[in-house]
Amino acid sequence: AQRVTQPEKLLSVFKGAPVELKCNYSYSGSPELFWYVQYSRQRLQLLLRHISRESIKGFTADLNKGETSFHLKKPFAQEEDSAMYYCALSGTSYGKLTFGQGTILTVHP
Amino acid sequence: GAGVSQSPSNKVTEKGKDVELRCDPISGHTALYWYRQSLGQGLEFLIYFQGNSAPDKSGLPSDRFSAERTGGSVSTLTIQRTQQEDSAVYLCASTPSGATYEQYFGPGTRLTVT
């Protein structure tokens, strides 16, 4: 069975502060990990995927297989980063996603 | 081009009634997914369609839920004899062939069962 855990339902930081959204997973094989984001009144959209090793909007995420984690980080949070963030895992060949429960990030001015 | 569209955007129904939710995927996308988003539950996978293959129905929570995809395009999710616990936002996503991991989501249908 595959599972994704996001331990924080709510996370608040001030603008300019570092932010880390935690994600842990459980999967016996080699997973594909993703972060999806949903801004207010917008659709859920892909933020980044671990195999691309990109930095998107200043966010990065490193897959740590030893700790089975895929935490999302940004050194200096901005107000426009306020959104719901979902960590997701795909263990199948066709991309079926298992999502975590989501973390609502609020960045205060 | 147009993204994934869903209708209706909001649906309020009485307990025990049947509802149909519609999804129009992005043209040319071969895979289509349904998810349910509810408070405290995150996003739950419901069902997956890929071309003419048999759908993966492993996420459907009960036999009251069914879905079909006609002509490899539009999909309809049907919930029979709705219950209050069915209240949620139902999301549809589609993916293009060869890039199955980036899912393009629709705006969702908010279902409220009273």
Interface residues (C-beta under 8 A of the other chain):
Chain A: Q6 E32 F34 R43 L44 Q45 L46 R49 Y86 A88 S90 Y94 G95 K96 L97 T98 F99 G100 Q101 G102
Chain B: G3 V4 A31 Y33 Y35 G40 Q41 G42 L43 E44 F45 Y48 Q50 D56 L91 A93 T95 T100 Y101 E102 Q103 Y104 F105 G106 P107 G108
